Amino acid sequence: MIAVIAKLNVAAGKEADFEKAMLDLAGKVRANEPGNKLYTLCKDADGKYLVMELYTDEAALAAHGQSEHFKASGASFKGLMAGAPDIQRLTVVG
């Protein structure tokens, strides 16, 4: 399995719009990607956002990036981000 942690830089004052767009995308990922086992939005004590993701294999991760709902979601994040995400990719050990 492959885990991904994406730390997202949301523009100040855009949090509610970001959450709406991200939760919409998360619902589509869960409904349409059988190789995805976890796709959830989290927020730390400082208000910083991250997405925790879990995929069965490389093919499932690739399918996520190529999915129509993922590609289409880009427009809904326009103006909401304050920079590129910091993405960590991990191999699940157990």
C-alpha positions as CSV (number, residue, x, y, z in Angstrom):
1,M,0.0,0.0,0.0
2,I,1.0,3.6,-0.6
3,A,0.2,6.5,1.8
4,V,0.3,10.1,0.8
5,I,0.2,13.1,3.1
6,A,-0.5,16.4,1.4
7,K,0.0,19.5,3.4
8,L,-2.1,22.3,1.8
9,N,-1.4,26.0,1.9
10,V,-4.8,27.7,2.0
11,A,-5.1,31.4,1.5
12,A,-6.1,33.4,4.5
13,G,-9.9,34.0,4.6
14,K,-10.6,31.3,2.1
15,E,-10.9,28.4,4.5
16,A,-14.6,27.9,4.2
17,D,-14.5,27.8,0.4
18,F,-11.5,25.5,0.5
19,E,-13.2,23.1,2.8
20,K,-16.3,23.0,0.6
21,A,-14.2,22.3,-2.5
22,M,-12.0,19.7,-0.8
23,L,-14.9,17.8,0.8
24,D,-16.6,17.7,-2.6
25,L,-13.5,16.2,-4.1
26,A,-13.1,13.7,-1.2
27,G,-16.6,12.5,-1.7
28,K,-16.0,11.9,-5.4
29,V,-12.7,10.1,-4.7
30,R,-14.4,7.8,-2.2
31,A,-17.3,7.0,-4.5
32,N,-15.3,6.5,-7.7
33,E,-11.9,5.1,-6.8
34,P,-12.0,1.5,-5.6
35,G,-8.2,1.5,-5.1
36,N,-8.4,4.4,-2.7
37,K,-8.9,3.3,0.9
38,L,-8.6,6.7,2.7
39,Y,-9.0,10.2,1.4
40,T,-9.7,12.6,4.3
41,L,-9.3,16.3,5.1
42,C,-7.7,17.1,8.4
43,K,-6.8,20.4,10.2
44,D,-4.2,20.8,12.9
45,A,-4.4,22.9,16.0
46,D,-2.9,25.9,14.1
47,G,-5.5,25.7,11.4
48,K,-3.2,24.1,8.8
49,Y,-4.8,21.6,6.4
50,L,-3.6,18.3,5.2
51,V,-5.1,15.4,3.3
52,M,-4.4,11.8,4.4
53,E,-4.6,9.3,1.5
54,L,-4.1,5.6,1.2
55,Y,-4.0,3.6,-2.0
56,T,-3.8,-0.2,-2.6
57,D,-0.9,0.1,-5.1
58,E,0.8,2.3,-7.8
59,A,-2.0,1.7,-10.3
60,A,-4.6,3.1,-7.8
61,L,-2.4,6.1,-7.1
62,A,-1.9,6.8,-10.8
63,A,-5.7,6.3,-11.5
64,H,-6.4,9.0,-8.8
65,G,-4.2,11.5,-10.6
66,Q,-5.8,10.7,-14.0
67,S,-9.4,10.6,-12.8
68,E,-11.8,13.1,-14.4
69,H,-13.1,14.2,-11.0
70,F,-9.6,15.0,-9.8
71,K,-8.7,16.9,-13.0
72,A,-12.0,18.8,-13.0
73,S,-11.5,19.8,-9.3
74,G,-8.6,22.1,-10.2
75,A,-11.0,24.9,-11.2
76,S,-12.8,24.8,-7.8
77,F,-9.5,25.5,-6.0
78,K,-8.6,28.6,-8.1
79,G,-7.9,31.6,-5.8
80,L,-8.1,29.4,-2.6
81,M,-4.5,28.3,-2.4
82,A,-1.5,30.3,-1.1
83,G,1.2,28.1,-2.6
84,A,2.1,24.7,-3.8
85,P,1.3,21.7,-1.6
86,D,3.9,19.8,0.3
87,I,3.4,16.1,-0.6
88,Q,4.9,13.2,1.2
89,R,4.7,9.7,-0.3
90,L,5.2,6.8,2.0
91,T,5.3,3.0,1.8
92,V,3.0,1.3,4.3
93,V,5.0,-1.1,6.4
94,G,2.2,-2.8,8.3
